[in-house]
Amino acid sequence: MPARGPGRAKTFSDLDAEGVDFVFKLNFQGALLPTQAFARDIVVVERKCVCILNISSMNAYIPLTKIPAYSEAKAAVSNFTQ
């Protein structure tokens, strides 16, 4: 049986919902909210040749095991941007 306690490495099964929610919101809404703000200004002035560029991560395509919320958020950013 693996050691338990503060020094023990966390696994996928150890992830708590609040932590997952925090990481997802931080990484997805961190792109969503500024995009909404800039898009609002672009629509108001009716500019024709503009784009909004969001930067995601390779984790959007090849997720890492111990950080699923980060990978999910980056996949959401990539999908949202497309």
C-alpha positions in Angstrom: 0.0 0.0 0.0 1.4 3.4 -0.9 2.5 5.8 1.9 -0.2 8.3 3.0 0.6 11.8 4.2 1.8 15.2 3.0 4.9 13.9 1.2 3.0 11.4 -0.8 2.6 12.0 -4.5 -1.0 12.7 -5.6 -2.7 10.5 -8.2 -5.7 11.1 -10.5 -7.9 9.5 -7.8 -6.8 12.1 -5.3 -7.9 15.2 -7.2 -10.7 17.1 -5.5 -13.5 18.8 -7.3 -12.8 22.3 -6.0 -9.2 22.1 -7.2 -10.2 20.9 -10.6 -12.8 23.6 -10.8 -10.3 26.3 -9.8 -7.7 25.2 -12.4 -10.3 24.9 -15.2 -11.8 28.3 -14.5 -8.5 30.0 -14.2 -7.2 28.6 -17.5 -10.4 28.7 -19.6 -12.0 31.9 -18.3 -8.6 33.5 -18.4 -9.0 33.4 -22.2 -12.8 33.6 -22.5 -13.3 36.9 -20.5 -10.7 39.0 -22.3 -11.8 37.6 -25.7 -15.4 38.7 -24.9 -14.2 42.2 -23.9 -12.1 42.7 -27.0 -14.8 41.2 -29.3 -17.3 43.6 -27.9 -15.1 46.6 -28.9 -14.4 45.1 -32.3 -18.1 44.7 -33.0 -18.9 48.2 -31.8 -16.4 49.9 -34.2 -17.2 47.4 -37.0 -13.6 46.8 -38.0 -13.2 44.4 -40.9 -9.6 43.1 -40.7 -9.1 42.0 -37.1 -8.6 38.8 -35.3 -8.3 37.6 -31.7 -5.5 35.2 -31.0 -5.7 32.9 -28.0 -2.7 30.8 -27.1 -3.4 27.3 -25.7 -1.1 24.4 -25.0 0.1 21.1 -26.5 -1.8 19.7 -23.5 -5.0 20.4 -25.4 -4.1 17.6 -27.8 -1.9 15.3 -25.6 -3.1 15.6 -22.0 -0.9 14.9 -19.1 -2.2 12.5 -16.5 -1.8 14.5 -13.3 -3.2 17.8 -14.5 -6.5 16.9 -16.3 -8.2 20.2 -15.5 -5.4 22.2 -17.1 -5.5 20.0 -20.2 -9.3 20.2 -20.4 -9.2 24.0 -20.1 -6.6 24.3 -22.8 -8.6 22.0 -25.1 -11.6 24.2 -24.3 -9.6 27.3 -25.3 -8.5 25.7 -28.5 -12.1 24.6 -29.3 -13.6 28.0 -28.3 -11.1 29.9 -30.4 -11.7 27.8 -33.5 
